[in-house]
């Protein structure tokens, strides 16, 4: 699988969005409406140290494209409530000193609620975002899913037209793992125990805003 292809596709979307943003410099404010935002991006994940039954090494979620959909509700000027779902289909990889590389297909799904706050600049709306919720790991080699608490911190900008707009955003997802937390990985339904307190990610995202 060519891992650079999805990255270049995401980069193309982001650069295209930048050209859209440059077209919006008038002084009129966007109307306060519900916004439906399908989006796509590329996410990077930092590897974590882990112990796997009789082995130790590191656990990693492979970098890949993700997709999602958000609903933003304007509750006050320059303030919105966000409901969001996002999904990353990738590989969960354990690299051990004894076992070597062990991997399984995994879907990483985020279910989030939170808010956005920013400053309206004509038809541009730069903002910061913060959401809380749950992340589900659904691996093809295991019967049960694993749920963890998670949060997303982001910085972005929206460019508004009449009914259609564009969103560019950078996000820092963080999946909380307690000191004794585990997640299934490896052959025969084994479990990996994480060192530290969580899994950190970073993504770049472009989205189409449909104003309803």
SVG drawing of the C-alpha trace seen along z (x, -y; Angstrom):
<svg xmlns="http://www.w3.org/2000/svg" viewBox="-31 -45 46 63">
<polyline fill="none" stroke="black" stroke-width="0.4" points="0.0,0.0 1.4,-3.4 1.3,-5.5 2.3,-8.6 -0.7,-8.6 -3.3,-9.3 -1.0,-11.9 -0.6,-13.8 -4.4,-13.6 -5.0,-15.2 -2.3,-17.8 -4.0,-18.7 -7.3,-19.2 -5.6,-21.5 -3.9,-23.6 -7.0,-23.9 -8.8,-25.1 -6.1,-27.7 -6.9,-29.2 -10.6,-29.3 -9.8,-31.1 -7.9,-33.8 -11.1,-34.7 -13.1,-35.7 -12.1,-39.1 -15.3,-41.1 -16.6,-42.6 -20.0,-41.0 -20.4,-38.4 -21.6,-34.8 -25.2,-34.1 -25.8,-32.0 -26.9,-28.6 -26.4,-24.9 -23.4,-23.7 -22.9,-20.1 -19.2,-19.5 -17.9,-16.3 -14.1,-16.3 -11.0,-14.3 -7.5,-14.5 -4.2,-12.8 -3.3,-11.7 0.1,-11.0 0.4,-8.9 3.3,-8.7 4.4,-5.2 4.1,-4.2 6.2,-1.8 4.2,1.3 4.6,4.8 3.1,7.8 2.8,10.8 6.3,12.3 7.7,9.5 8.1,5.7 8.6,3.0 6.4,0.3 2.8,0.0 1.9,-2.2 -1.1,-3.2 0.1,-3.5 -0.2,-7.0 -3.1,-7.2 -6.0,-9.1 -9.1,-9.5 -12.6,-10.8 -15.4,-12.3 -18.5,-14.4 -19.2,-17.2 -22.3,-19.2 -21.7,-22.8 -24.6,-24.6 -24.2,-28.4 -25.3,-29.3 -23.9,-32.8 -21.8,-35.1 -18.4,-33.5 -19.4,-30.5 -20.6,-27.0 -21.4,-23.6 -19.8,-20.7 -20.9,-17.1 -18.3,-15.0 -17.7,-11.5 -14.4,-10.5 -12.9,-7.2 -9.4,-6.0 -8.9,-2.6 -5.3,-1.6 -2.9,1.0 -2.3,1.5 1.4,2.6 3.4,4.1 7.1,4.1 8.7,6.4 12.2,7.4 11.3,11.1 8.2,11.4 9.3,8.8 6.5,7.0 2.9,8.1 0.0,6.2 -3.7,6.3 -6.2,4.2 -8.0,1.7 -10.6,-1.0 -10.1,-4.0 -13.4,-5.8 -13.9,-9.0 -17.3,-10.1 -17.0,-13.7 -19.0,-16.7 -17.6,-20.1 -17.3,-23.6 -15.7,-26.2 -14.8,-29.8 -13.2,-32.5 -13.3,-35.9 -15.3,-36.7 -13.2,-38.5 -15.7,-39.2 -16.4,-35.9 -13.4,-34.3 -13.8,-32.7 -10.6,-31.6 -11.3,-29.5 -10.1,-27.2 -11.9,-24.0 -12.1,-21.5 -14.2,-18.3 -14.5,-15.3 -15.8,-11.8 -14.9,-8.2 -12.6,-6.4 -13.3,-2.9 -10.7,-0.5 -12.2,2.2 -9.6,4.8 -10.3,7.5 -8.5,10.2 -10.4,9.7 -14.0,10.4 -14.4,7.4 -13.9,3.7 -11.9,1.5 -13.3,-1.8 -11.1,-4.7 -11.8,-8.3 -10.4,-10.9 -10.3,-14.6 -9.5,-16.7 -7.8,-20.1 -7.8,-22.1 -7.0,-25.3 -8.7,-26.2 -10.4,-28.7 -13.7,-28.7 -14.4,-30.6 -18.0,-31.3 -20.0,-31.7 -23.7,-32.0 -24.6,-28.4 -21.2,-26.7 -17.9,-27.2 -14.6,-25.6 -12.8,-24.5 -9.1,-24.1 -8.0,-22.7 -5.1,-21.1 -6.1,-18.9 -4.3,-17.2 -6.3,-14.1 -5.4,-12.4 -6.6,-9.0 -6.4,-8.6 -4.9,-5.4 -4.5,-4.9 -1.2,-3.5 -2.7,0.0 -4.8,-0.4 -4.6,2.3 -5.6,2.7 -5.8,5.9 -3.0,6.5 -1.0,9.5 -1.7,13.1 -4.2,15.3 -6.0,12.3 -3.1,11.0 -3.1,7.7 -0.5,4.9 -0.1,2.7 0.8,-0.9 3.5,-2.9 2.5,-6.5 -1.0,-8.0 -2.1,-8.1 -1.7,-8.1 -1.1,-11.4 -2.0,-12.1 -1.8,-15.1 -3.8,-15.7 -4.4,-18.2 -7.9,-18.4 -10.0,-20.0 -13.8,-20.0 -16.7,-21.3 -19.2,-23.4 -22.8,-23.0 -24.9,-25.7 -28.5,-24.7"/>
</svg>
